[in-house]
């Protein structure tokens, strides 16, 4: 279970910071996180050693977590999603006054759009 959670966390980091990695690190991380390949399968596909895959994954993980530690984009994204969910929940408890229904519907629609992209 922890391995799956780690891959999900790495996937988030890769989505946000992947373009900052070298092409080789991006490819290894993509194969590991998105294609769910083992280190040996990645080594076979890229014609490198399993140790090379292990080292590349370790360096890429470190680089991605360093970016997150410094920039915090994933953390902020998650906080914004939580806030959007809370706003949507609060809006669902409001009975619009006469004439306010269209504005309320637009606000709800905007929040749902934000949440649908995640």
N, C-alpha and C positions, 0 to 999 in steps of 0.2 A: 504494500500500500504506500509506503513512504517513497518508493521509487516512482510511482505514478504521480504522487503529489509533487515530487521534485521535478519531474518532466513538465508538469503543468506550469509550475513556477518558472522553469527555464524557458518554456514557450512564451510566456508573458514577456520575460526579459528579452528574448530573441525578437519578438514582435516590435518592441520599442527601440532596442539598441542594436539589433542585428546588422543594420547597414554600417555600423561603426567597426565591425569586425573585419578581418581580412577575408577575402573570398574563400580561402581554404577553411578557415574556422566557421564561416557561415555555412558552408556545405556540410561539414561534419556535424555541426549542431542541428541543421535541418534534418539530416538523415537520422540523427539520434532522437530528436524531439518529435518531429512531425511524421517521419516514416516509421518510427518505433523500431529501428534496426538495432541489433546488438553491436557491441564494439567489434566483434569478429566479422560480422556482416559488412560493417562500414569499411573495415580494413580490406576485406576481399573486394568490395566494389570500387574503392579508391586506389587499390593496389599499393597499400602502405601497411606497415606493421600494426598489430593490435596495440602495441606500446605507443606507437605514433598517434593512434586514435585516442588512447587514454590521456596522453600528454596534451593533445589538442583540446579535448573536452575540458580538462582541468584548467588550462589557460583561458579558454573561452568563458567558462563559468566564472572564473575570477574576474576577468575583464568586464563581463556583464554585471556582476554584483557590485563591482567598483563603480560602474556608471550609475547604477541605481542608488548606491550609497551617496554619491555626489549630487545627482540630479533629482532623484525621487519621482520620476515620471510615472512609474507603475503604481507607487503608493498614492500619488495624487489622483490618478485615474480611478483607482478603486474607491477612494474617498468621494470623488464626484459621483460615481455610480451609486454609492450608498446614499448620498444626499439626494440624488434624483429619485431613488426608490422612496425615500422618506417624504419627499415633496408630492410624489404621485399618490402615496397613501393618504397624506393630509388632504389632497384635493378630492379624493374619493369620498371624504366625509363632509364635503361642503355642498349645501343645497344652494344653487345659484339664485340670486335675486332676479327679478324681471329684467331682461336685457343683458344679463351677465353670462348666460349660458354659452354663447359663442366664444367669448374670451376664455372661459374656463375650459371649454373643449379644445381650444388651440393650445393652451398651456399643458393640458393632459396629453395631447397628441405630440407635442414637442418632447416631453419627458419620455413618453413611450418610444419615440424615435431614438432618443439617446440610449435607452436601455436595450433596444433591439439590436444595436450595432455591436454589443459586447458579446 
